[in-house]
Amino acid sequence: MIQDIAPHVFHNEYTPRPIAELDAVVCFDGSQILMDIGSGEDHAVFPQLNDFTPEDQKRIKEYDRLQYLFSIDEMGFFLVSKDCISTPGETLQFLHIQKVRQQSENRIGHAMMVSHHLNTWMTNHQFCGRCGSPTVPHDKERAMYCSHCKNIVYPTISPAVAVAVVDPKTDRILLAKGLGEFRKFALIAGFVEIGETIEDCVRREVMEEVGLKVGKLHYFKSQPWGLTGIEMMGFYAELDGDDKVTIQETELAEARWFHRHELTEESTMSLSFTLIDTFRRGEYVDWLK
Ligand SMILES: [Zn+2]
């Protein structure tokens, strides 16, 4: 999955320090991010401070909201405003975040996703939700701080579930197609509601979206997904009773059962497709014993 970056190591401890020449410069412009495409757009990497002109380097270093985000191995990632960058050069270009996610190696894709999550959260919390005063990044924690009322706001992470409903007796999995642009067959998924357990969320989402009752749940793995600010938890859920599918028409275009042999190999970058592909390879059986 995209967060699996070994042998590289992701450090999310909050250890702010001044930016150094070989640190990564993270700069968003809406849904685009500045990347170094010197080795081709399909091999984009984050620009480092020393890739910029001396004037831009000076502006970046002196930017009063230059923000340390995290590190991968020894490389720090620092968020800057696009106002610090005079003109992207031949090798520094803004690329769409989805392109970077889909085409880069995991180390780059994961760093982009986490950066996007932090950038969105910081942008949305420039003012205190309690008293309305401007906030500043906290100097000791990854948080936004209001010096007027002392309010501290930590990064917002929304819990969500992805559910592979399976019928072990017939070796089938239920896949659904959403109404949006993303019209590929995928898993049932949804946000955890307030006051709800993860397990109840799994059962509710399956009942709401496809009208099926599930029995045993088998937790699989989790995945941070910074593009939407969520922490996704993946489950296999065994069908309990009738297999008749009734779709929620406001959410889904189609949903049906697939026999294992009908499935084709999937990219395992996302947790949802890793669940599907693990089922396709027959490895899910171990989970259901
Ligand atoms: Zn306040």
Residues whose N, C-alpha, C, O or C-beta is under 5 A from the ligand:
A	BS01	ZN	C128 R130 C131 G132 S133 C146 H148 C149 K150 N151
